[in-house]
Amino acid sequence: MSSGNAIRATFCTAAPPLVSYMCVWCPDLPPTKLAMEPTVEAAEAELVLFRVSLSGCPSRRSYFVYKATGGEGRSSLRRVEDPDPYMLYRHSTALLPRPRDVGVGEDGGPSAHTKTMTTATSTSPHSITLPCRMRASTSGSTTPWTSSTVPLVTRCIHITAKVIALGEEGLVGFVDPWRGILVCDLLRCKWEHYLPLPQHLIRLDKLRDEPLLSRDIASVNGRLTLVDLNRSAAGTDSSSDCLSWDVSTWSISSPWEEQDGWRKDYMINTRGIIIDDETANADLLPKVENNGATTPQPSIGSHFLAHPTLSLSDNRVVYLMGKADSWDKSKKALVLST
Protein backbone atom coordinates (compact mmCIF):
# COMPACT_ATOMS: atom_id res chain seq x y z
CA MET A 1 0.00 0.00 0.00
CA SER A 2 1.01 3.65 -0.17
CA SER A 3 1.64 3.40 3.59
CA GLY A 4 4.18 0.64 3.02
CA ASN A 5 1.99 -2.10 4.52
CA ALA A 6 1.60 -5.43 2.74
CA ILE A 7 -1.81 -6.37 1.36
CA ARG A 8 -3.45 -9.59 0.23
CA ALA A 9 -6.60 -10.12 -1.81
CA THR A 10 -8.73 -13.18 -2.50
CA PHE A 11 -11.62 -13.31 -4.97
CA CYS A 12 -14.40 -15.85 -4.43
CA THR A 13 -16.34 -16.12 -7.67
CA ALA A 14 -19.73 -17.68 -8.36
CA ALA A 15 -21.94 -17.87 -11.42
CA PRO A 16 -24.92 -15.45 -11.33
CA PRO A 17 -27.35 -15.09 -9.68
CA LEU A 18 -25.03 -16.15 -6.84
CA VAL A 19 -22.92 -13.26 -5.55
CA SER A 20 -19.16 -13.13 -5.99
CA TYR A 21 -17.11 -11.32 -3.38
CA MET A 22 -13.55 -10.40 -2.48
CA CYS A 23 -11.60 -10.43 0.78
CA VAL A 24 -8.81 -7.92 1.41
CA TRP A 25 -6.57 -7.82 4.46
CA CYS A 26 -3.20 -6.55 5.66
CA PRO A 27 -1.15 -9.34 7.32
CA ASP A 28 0.69 -6.91 9.61
CA LEU A 29 -2.34 -4.82 10.66
CA PRO A 30 -5.53 -5.57 12.64
CA PRO A 31 -8.79 -5.59 10.60
CA THR A 32 -9.94 -2.41 12.35
CA LYS A 33 -7.23 -0.47 10.52
CA LEU A 34 -9.23 -0.62 7.29
CA ALA A 35 -11.28 2.58 7.16
CA MET A 36 -14.06 1.06 5.03
CA GLU A 37 -14.87 -1.95 2.92
CA PRO A 38 -12.64 -2.19 -0.16
CA THR A 39 -14.51 -1.16 -3.29
CA VAL A 40 -14.26 -2.42 -6.85
CA GLU A 41 -13.80 0.58 -9.15
CA ALA A 42 -13.58 -1.17 -12.52
CA ALA A 43 -13.31 -4.64 -14.04
CA GLU A 44 -12.57 -5.90 -17.52
CA ALA A 45 -11.66 -9.40 -18.71
CA GLU A 46 -9.30 -10.87 -16.08
CA LEU A 47 -8.44 -7.50 -14.49
CA VAL A 48 -10.06 -5.85 -11.44
CA LEU A 49 -9.24 -2.39 -10.11
CA PHE A 50 -10.08 -1.89 -6.42
CA ARG A 51 -9.26 0.65 -3.73
CA VAL A 52 -8.43 0.41 -0.03
CA SER A 53 -8.19 3.09 2.69
CA LEU A 54 -6.63 2.83 6.17
CA SER A 55 -8.42 4.28 9.20
CA GLY A 56 -5.53 6.62 10.03
CA CYS A 57 -5.82 8.38 6.66
CA PRO A 58 -9.16 7.45 5.02
CA SER A 59 -8.80 10.18 2.41
CA ARG A 60 -5.54 8.63 1.22
CA ARG A 61 -6.63 5.81 -1.03
CA SER A 62 -4.51 3.00 -2.44
CA TYR A 63 -5.48 1.43 -5.78
CA PHE A 64 -4.58 -2.06 -6.94
CA VAL A 65 -5.02 -4.09 -10.12
CA TYR A 66 -5.72 -7.78 -9.54
CA LYS A 67 -5.17 -10.18 -12.43
CA ALA A 68 -6.93 -13.54 -12.33
CA THR A 69 -5.48 -16.51 -14.17
CA GLY A 70 -8.44 -18.89 -14.19
CA GLY A 71 -6.47 -21.55 -12.33
CA GLU A 72 -3.52 -21.44 -14.74
CA GLY A 73 -0.52 -20.04 -12.92
CA ARG A 74 -0.52 -17.55 -10.07
CA SER A 75 -2.81 -14.56 -9.83
CA SER A 76 -1.02 -11.25 -9.37
CA LEU A 77 -1.61 -8.00 -7.53
CA ARG A 78 -0.02 -4.69 -8.46
CA ARG A 79 -0.41 -1.25 -6.87
CA VAL A 80 -1.29 1.61 -9.21
CA GLU A 81 1.21 4.38 -8.56
CA ASP A 82 -0.07 7.76 -7.41
CA PRO A 83 -3.48 7.91 -9.16
CA ASP A 84 -4.70 10.93 -7.20
CA PRO A 85 -5.87 13.51 -8.10
CA TYR A 86 -7.07 11.76 -11.27
CA MET A 87 -9.49 9.29 -9.67
CA LEU A 88 -11.63 11.75 -7.76
CA TYR A 89 -14.96 10.30 -8.88
CA ARG A 90 -16.28 6.78 -8.65
CA HIS A 91 -17.89 4.98 -11.60
CA SER A 92 -15.72 6.92 -14.04
CA THR A 93 -12.82 4.52 -14.70
CA ALA A 94 -12.25 2.05 -17.50
CA LEU A 95 -9.66 -0.73 -17.61
CA LEU A 96 -8.39 -1.44 -21.12
CA PRO A 97 -6.23 -4.60 -21.34
CA ARG A 98 -3.59 -4.53 -24.06
CA PRO A 99 -4.15 -7.56 -26.33
CA ARG A 100 -0.56 -7.66 -27.54
CA ASP A 101 0.60 -8.20 -23.97
CA VAL A 102 -2.27 -10.54 -23.10
CA GLY A 103 -2.62 -8.57 -19.90
CA VAL A 104 0.89 -9.47 -18.63
CA GLY A 105 3.86 -7.17 -18.16
CA GLU A 106 7.53 -8.02 -18.51
CA ASP A 107 7.77 -8.97 -14.85
CA GLY A 108 4.66 -11.17 -14.93
CA GLY A 109 2.36 -8.50 -13.48
CA PRO A 110 -0.88 -7.33 -15.10
CA SER A 111 -0.59 -4.90 -17.97
CA ALA A 112 -3.48 -2.59 -18.76
CA HIS A 113 -4.40 0.90 -19.73
CA THR A 114 -6.33 2.72 -17.03
CA LYS A 115 -8.49 5.58 -18.27
CA THR A 116 -10.46 7.98 -16.13
CA MET A 117 -13.01 10.55 -17.19
CA THR A 118 -14.42 12.97 -14.64
CA THR A 119 -17.67 14.76 -15.34
CA ALA A 120 -18.47 18.45 -15.00
CA THR A 121 -22.25 18.68 -14.80
CA SER A 122 -24.39 21.45 -16.24
CA THR A 123 -28.03 21.95 -15.25
CA SER A 124 -28.86 23.33 -18.69
CA PRO A 125 -28.01 21.99 -22.16
CA HIS A 126 -24.76 23.92 -22.64
CA SER A 127 -21.35 22.69 -23.65
CA ILE A 128 -19.30 21.04 -20.89
CA THR A 129 -15.74 19.80 -20.75
CA LEU A 130 -14.65 16.35 -19.61
CA PRO A 131 -11.02 15.95 -18.52
CA CYS A 132 -9.61 12.58 -19.58
CA ARG A 133 -6.75 10.99 -17.63
CA MET A 134 -4.58 8.08 -18.67
CA ARG A 135 -2.10 5.83 -16.91
CA ALA A 136 -0.19 4.13 -19.68
CA SER A 137 0.48 0.83 -17.91
CA THR A 138 0.34 -1.03 -14.60
CA SER A 139 3.04 -3.50 -15.57
CA GLY A 140 5.54 -2.06 -13.14
CA SER A 141 6.91 0.67 -15.43
CA THR A 142 7.31 4.23 -14.22
CA THR A 143 5.36 5.78 -17.08
CA PRO A 144 3.76 8.88 -15.56
CA TRP A 145 0.12 9.81 -15.69
CA THR A 146 -0.87 12.10 -18.53
CA SER A 147 -4.06 14.05 -19.05
CA SER A 148 -5.89 15.81 -21.83
CA THR A 149 -9.16 17.70 -22.03
CA VAL A 150 -11.94 16.37 -24.23
CA PRO A 151 -14.25 19.14 -25.47
CA LEU A 152 -17.84 17.90 -25.50
CA VAL A 153 -19.15 19.11 -28.86
CA THR A 154 -22.68 17.81 -28.25
CA ARG A 155 -24.69 20.25 -26.13
CA CYS A 156 -26.24 18.15 -23.40
CA ILE A 157 -26.38 17.25 -19.74
CA HIS A 158 -24.17 14.25 -19.04
CA ILE A 159 -23.44 12.62 -15.67
CA THR A 160 -21.31 9.48 -15.93
CA ALA A 161 -22.58 6.59 -13.77
CA LYS A 162 -20.55 3.74 -15.29
CA VAL A 163 -17.99 3.10 -18.01
CA ILE A 164 -18.12 0.16 -20.40
CA ALA A 165 -15.74 -1.25 -23.00
CA LEU A 166 -17.49 -1.55 -26.36
CA GLY A 167 -15.71 -4.55 -27.80
CA GLU A 168 -13.06 -2.78 -29.85
CA GLU A 169 -9.61 -1.91 -28.53
CA GLY A 170 -9.80 1.52 -26.96
CA LEU A 171 -13.51 2.11 -27.66
CA VAL A 172 -15.19 3.13 -24.40
CA GLY A 173 -18.67 4.34 -23.50
CA PHE A 174 -19.13 6.79 -20.63
CA VAL A 175 -22.72 6.02 -19.66
CA ASP A 176 -25.35 8.39 -18.31
CA PRO A 177 -28.26 5.91 -17.85
CA TRP A 178 -30.83 8.73 -17.81
CA ARG A 179 -29.76 10.40 -21.05
CA GLY A 180 -27.11 8.83 -23.28
CA ILE A 181 -23.63 7.47 -23.88
CA LEU A 182 -20.48 9.42 -24.71
CA VAL A 183 -18.37 7.18 -26.98
CA CYS A 184 -14.61 7.78 -27.18
CA ASP A 185 -11.79 5.85 -28.84
CA LEU A 186 -9.28 6.61 -26.11
CA LEU A 187 -6.24 4.78 -27.44
CA ARG A 188 -6.53 6.29 -30.93
CA CYS A 189 -7.53 9.70 -29.57
CA LYS A 190 -10.68 9.87 -31.72
CA TRP A 191 -12.91 11.96 -29.56
CA GLU A 192 -16.56 11.99 -28.95
CA HIS A 193 -19.63 10.58 -30.51
CA TYR A 194 -22.79 11.06 -28.44
CA LEU A 195 -25.43 8.33 -28.59
CA PRO A 196 -28.73 9.41 -26.99
CA LEU A 197 -31.07 6.86 -25.42
CA PRO A 198 -34.49 6.14 -26.96
CA GLN A 199 -36.34 9.45 -26.86
CA HIS A 200 -39.08 8.45 -24.40
CA LEU A 201 -36.50 7.08 -21.94
CA ILE A 202 -34.49 10.32 -21.69
CA ARG A 203 -34.98 12.03 -18.31
CA LEU A 204 -33.55 15.54 -18.23
CA ASP A 205 -34.95 16.09 -14.72
CA LYS A 206 -32.82 13.35 -13.16
CA LEU A 207 -29.68 15.00 -11.77
CA ARG A 208 -29.10 13.62 -8.27
CA ASP A 209 -30.91 10.27 -8.45
CA GLU A 210 -28.95 7.01 -8.48
CA PRO A 211 -29.66 5.73 -12.01
CA LEU A 212 -28.28 2.21 -11.50
CA LEU A 213 -31.15 1.49 -9.10
CA SER A 214 -33.45 1.53 -12.14
CA ARG A 215 -31.30 0.97 -15.23
CA ASP A 216 -28.29 -0.84 -16.58
CA ILE A 217 -26.40 -0.62 -19.88
CA ALA A 218 -23.91 -3.19 -21.15
CA SER A 219 -22.46 -4.66 -24.32
CA VAL A 220 -24.09 -8.09 -24.70
CA ASN A 221 -23.20 -10.40 -27.60
CA GLY A 222 -22.06 -7.47 -29.70
CA ARG A 223 -25.16 -5.33 -29.08
CA LEU A 224 -25.33 -2.32 -26.80
CA THR A 225 -28.23 -3.19 -24.48
CA LEU A 226 -30.30 -1.14 -22.01
CA VAL A 227 -32.63 -2.49 -19.32
CA ASP A 228 -35.20 -0.23 -17.63
CA LEU A 229 -37.08 -1.09 -14.42
CA ASN A 230 -40.02 1.00 -13.27
CA ARG A 231 -43.01 0.73 -10.97
CA SER A 232 -46.40 0.53 -12.67
CA ALA A 233 -50.00 0.51 -11.45
CA ALA A 234 -52.73 -1.71 -12.87
CA GLY A 235 -56.19 -0.17 -12.96
CA THR A 236 -57.39 2.80 -10.94
CA ASP A 237 -56.98 1.22 -7.50
CA SER A 238 -53.88 2.69 -5.86
CA SER A 239 -53.52 -0.11 -3.30
CA SER A 240 -50.22 -1.96 -3.12
CA ASP A 241 -51.95 -5.10 -4.43
CA CYS A 242 -52.34 -3.37 -7.79
CA LEU A 243 -48.71 -2.33 -8.07
CA SER A 244 -46.25 -4.23 -10.20
CA TRP A 245 -42.99 -3.73 -12.06
CA ASP A 246 -42.26 -3.31 -15.76
CA VAL A 247 -38.91 -4.59 -17.02
CA SER A 248 -38.02 -3.65 -20.61
CA THR A 249 -34.88 -4.00 -22.69
CA TRP A 250 -33.68 -2.05 -25.70
CA SER A 251 -30.64 -2.65 -27.90
CA ILE A 252 -28.69 -1.21 -30.79
CA SER A 253 -26.16 -2.97 -32.99
CA SER A 254 -23.51 -0.26 -32.85
CA PRO A 255 -22.68 2.82 -30.77
CA TRP A 256 -22.60 4.70 -34.07
CA GLU A 257 -26.24 5.75 -34.32
CA GLU A 258 -26.31 6.12 -38.10
CA GLN A 259 -26.06 2.32 -38.61
CA ASP A 260 -29.45 1.60 -37.07
CA GLY A 261 -31.71 2.74 -34.26
CA TRP A 262 -32.66 1.45 -30.83
CA ARG A 263 -35.08 -1.46 -30.98
CA LYS A 264 -37.32 -2.68 -28.18
CA ASP A 265 -36.48 -6.31 -27.46
CA TYR A 266 -39.11 -7.16 -24.84
CA MET A 267 -41.17 -5.92 -21.90
CA ILE A 268 -42.21 -8.02 -18.91
CA ASN A 269 -44.73 -7.05 -16.23
CA THR A 270 -44.11 -8.84 -12.95
CA ARG A 271 -47.85 -9.16 -12.28
CA GLY A 272 -47.93 -11.96 -14.83
CA ILE A 273 -44.97 -13.86 -13.37
CA ILE A 274 -45.85 -16.79 -11.12
CA ILE A 275 -43.05 -18.75 -9.48
CA ASP A 276 -43.09 -22.49 -10.20
CA ASP A 277 -44.08 -24.53 -7.14
CA GLU A 278 -41.00 -26.69 -7.64
CA THR A 279 -38.64 -23.72 -7.35
CA ALA A 280 -36.58 -24.19 -4.19
CA ASN A 281 -36.70 -20.54 -3.16
CA ALA A 282 -40.41 -19.96 -3.83
CA ASP A 283 -41.20 -19.82 -0.13
CA LEU A 284 -39.05 -16.70 0.16
CA LEU A 285 -41.49 -14.72 -1.97
CA PRO A 286 -44.74 -13.13 -0.74
CA LYS A 287 -47.95 -15.01 -1.60
CA VAL A 288 -50.76 -13.56 -3.71
CA GLU A 289 -54.07 -14.97 -4.92
CA ASN A 290 -53.95 -16.40 -8.44
CA ASN A 291 -57.22 -16.29 -10.40
CA GLY A 292 -59.31 -17.38 -7.42
CA ALA A 293 -57.10 -20.37 -6.59
CA THR A 294 -57.57 -21.68 -3.06
CA THR A 295 -53.82 -21.77 -2.44
CA PRO A 296 -51.99 -18.45 -2.84
CA GLN A 297 -48.99 -18.63 -5.15
CA PRO A 298 -45.74 -16.71 -4.76
CA SER A 299 -45.23 -13.67 -6.98
CA ILE A 300 -42.54 -11.02 -7.37
CA GLY A 301 -45.03 -8.26 -8.20
CA SER A 302 -45.24 -6.92 -4.64
CA HIS A 303 -41.49 -7.13 -4.08
CA PHE A 304 -39.35 -4.01 -3.84
CA LEU A 305 -37.02 -4.46 -6.80
CA ALA A 306 -33.87 -2.56 -7.77
CA HIS A 307 -30.48 -2.83 -9.48
CA PRO A 308 -31.47 -4.51 -12.75
CA THR A 309 -28.28 -6.05 -14.14
CA LEU A 310 -27.88 -7.43 -17.64
CA SER A 311 -26.28 -10.81 -18.17
CA LEU A 312 -23.09 -10.30 -20.19
CA SER A 313 -23.59 -13.60 -22.03
CA ASP A 314 -27.35 -13.72 -22.71
CA ASN A 315 -29.45 -10.67 -23.61
CA ARG A 316 -32.62 -12.54 -22.58
CA VAL A 317 -31.53 -12.66 -18.93
CA VAL A 318 -31.78 -9.85 -16.35
CA TYR A 319 -30.79 -10.11 -12.69
CA LEU A 320 -32.68 -8.16 -10.01
CA MET A 321 -32.21 -7.48 -6.30
CA GLY A 322 -35.44 -7.83 -4.33
CA LYS A 323 -36.87 -7.35 -0.83
CA ALA A 324 -40.29 -8.31 0.52
CA ASP A 325 -40.81 -4.75 1.81
CA SER A 326 -38.83 -1.59 2.51
CA TRP A 327 -37.99 -2.76 6.05
CA ASP A 328 -36.79 -6.20 5.02
CA LYS A 329 -33.07 -6.57 5.78
CA SER A 330 -32.67 -9.72 3.70
CA LYS A 331 -32.11 -9.27 -0.03
CA LYS A 332 -32.70 -11.82 -2.75
CA ALA A 333 -31.15 -12.19 -6.17
CA LEU A 334 -33.84 -12.89 -8.79
CA VAL A 335 -33.46 -13.92 -12.41
CA LEU A 336 -35.83 -12.94 -15.23
CA SER A 337 -35.48 -14.91 -18.45
CA THR A 338 -37.66 -14.42 -21.52
Helices and strands as residue ranges (DSSP letters): E 8-12, E 21-25, G 31-33, E 39-44, E 47-53, E 61-67, E 76-80, E 93-97, G 99-101, E 112-117, E 129-135, E 145-151, E 162-165, E 171-176, E 180-185, E 190-196, G 199-201, G 211-213, E 215-220, E 223-233, G 240-242, E 243-252, G 257-259, E 263-269, G 270-272, G 282-284, E 287-288, E 297-298, E 304-310, E 317-323, E 332-337
